[in-house]
Amino acid sequence: MKEAKPSPSELALLKALWKQSPLSAREIHEKVKPELQWSYSSTRKTLDRMRDKSLVIQSEVHGIQVYKAALDKVETLAQYATDFATRVLELDGPLPIAMFANSKLMDEKELEELQEMLNAWPDAD
């Protein structure tokens, strides 16, 4: 089952949540503010839209609304990589896993999982 691909701004929020979770809207905003350079209200509105699209899960901890990513990190990044390979580079096969080697977002186990997904990519339509 293929999930909706998050927009670039939604991806920024998801990356913050993949690194640390759960986070409040204020904590997420502080983490993405340097990249997105937008107001706190824009972060809240984006989180509400992401919740409605089932990209994040909202819950309450000690009276504070917190968020967790609902999308699997490796699957989402594999989807972005295959989309880039197809649409931008016009490749017939997956991108080499070596391009992800120095990722600050993925650990060794996740890189192995991504490699498996990318290897299966031509069959996954």
Helices and strands as residue ranges (DSSP letters): H 8-19, E 23-24, H 25-36, H 40-52, E 56-61, E 64-69, H 73-83, I 84-88, G 97-100, H 108-119, G 121-123
